[in-house]
Amino acid sequence: MSMTRRILVTASTIAFALLVSVMPARADLMITSFWTHEIYRYKNDGTFLGVFVPQYYGGAYRPVALEWGNLGLYVVNDGGDDVVTYNPVSGAQQGVSFRETV
């Protein structure tokens, strides 16, 4: 992937996702960081809540996209060719949902 395309893909996938939890109704903004290998959590008013998935934790390597699903937060890694699932409350890795095989 060319650097220009990677920057565009990264910019477009500074992924926004809403977390509607079972706890009191609240929507959080999740943002991936391609360069620091982390996922950050913000309140819907923009207040930083902290690092949701720390650097390299549980397979987070250059995360480029995320989506909420039945099992939690699905994270697509640029370098790992896989989709890793994280607990929607704690950020703990729940497993690899998909791994590319050649």
NORQUI-V615282 format. One record per residue. N is the residue number from 1. RES is the residue in one letter. SS is DSSP state (H for helix, E for strand, C for the rest). NEAR is the number of other ideal C-beta (glycine too) atoms within 8 Angstrom. D_FIRST is the distance of its C-alpha to the first C-alpha in Angstrom with 1 decimal. Layout:
N/RES/SS/NEAR/D_FIRST ; N/RES/SS/NEAR/D_FIRST
This chain:
1/M/C/4/0.0 ; 2/S/C/5/3.8 ; 3/M/H/5/6.6 ; 4/T/H/6/8.4 ; 5/R/H/8/6.5 ; 6/R/H/10/6.3 ; 7/I/H/8/9.9 ; 8/L/H/8/10.8 ; 9/V/H/10/9.8 ; 10/T/H/10/11.6 ; 11/A/H/7/14.4 ; 12/S/H/6/14.9 ; 13/T/C/9/15.0 ; 14/I/C/8/17.4 ; 15/A/C/11/18.9 ; 16/F/C/7/22.5 ; 17/A/C/10/24.7 ; 18/L/E/8/28.4 ; 19/L/E/11/30.5 ; 20/V/E/6/33.8 ; 21/S/C/9/35.7 ; 22/V/C/2/39.0 ; 23/M/C/5/40.4 ; 24/P/C/4/41.7 ; 25/A/C/5/39.6 ; 26/R/C/10/36.8 ; 27/A/E/8/33.2 ; 28/D/E/11/30.7 ; 29/L/E/12/27.4 ; 30/M/E/15/24.6 ; 31/I/E/10/21.7 ; 32/T/E/14/18.7 ; 33/S/E/10/17.8 ; 34/F/C/10/14.3 ; 35/W/C/5/15.8 ; 36/T/C/6/19.2 ; 37/H/C/11/18.3 ; 38/E/E/13/21.1 ; 39/I/E/17/22.2 ; 40/Y/E/11/24.9 ; 41/R/E/11/27.8 ; 42/Y/E/12/29.7 ; 43/K/E/9/32.8 ; 44/N/C/8/32.7 ; 45/D/C/4/34.5 ; 46/G/C/7/31.7 ; 47/T/C/6/33.6 ; 48/F/E/7/31.4 ; 49/L/E/8/32.5 ; 50/G/E/6/30.6 ; 51/V/E/8/27.7 ; 52/F/E/12/27.5 ; 53/V/E/12/25.3 ; 54/P/C/8/25.5 ; 55/Q/C/7/22.9 ; 56/Y/C/6/21.7 ; 57/Y/H/9/24.6 ; 58/G/H/8/24.6 ; 59/G/H/10/21.0 ; 60/A/C/15/19.4 ; 61/Y/C/10/16.4 ; 62/R/C/10/13.8 ; 63/P/E/17/15.1 ; 64/V/E/12/13.1 ; 65/A/E/9/15.7 ; 66/L/E/13/19.3 ; 67/E/E/8/22.2 ; 68/W/E/10/25.9 ; 69/G/E/8/27.3 ; 70/N/C/2/30.5 ; 71/L/C/7/29.8 ; 72/G/E/10/28.6 ; 73/L/E/17/25.3 ; 74/Y/E/13/22.2 ; 75/V/E/15/19.2 ; 76/V/E/10/15.7 ; 77/N/E/15/13.9 ; 78/D/C/10/10.3 ; 79/G/C/6/11.5 ; 80/G/C/9/14.5 ; 81/D/C/6/13.7 ; 82/D/E/12/16.9 ; 83/V/E/10/18.8 ; 84/V/E/15/21.5 ; 85/T/E/14/24.6 ; 86/Y/E/15/26.6 ; 87/N/C/10/30.2 ; 88/P/C/8/30.4 ; 89/V/C/6/33.3 ; 90/S/C/4/32.8 ; 91/G/C/11/29.1 ; 92/A/C/7/29.9 ; 93/Q/E/10/27.6 ; 94/Q/E/8/29.0 ; 95/G/E/6/26.9 ; 96/V/E/9/23.7 ; 97/S/E/9/23.8 ; 98/F/E/6/21.2 ; 99/R/E/6/19.5 ; 100/E/C/6/17.3 ; 101/T/C/3/19.3 ; 102/V/C/2/18.7
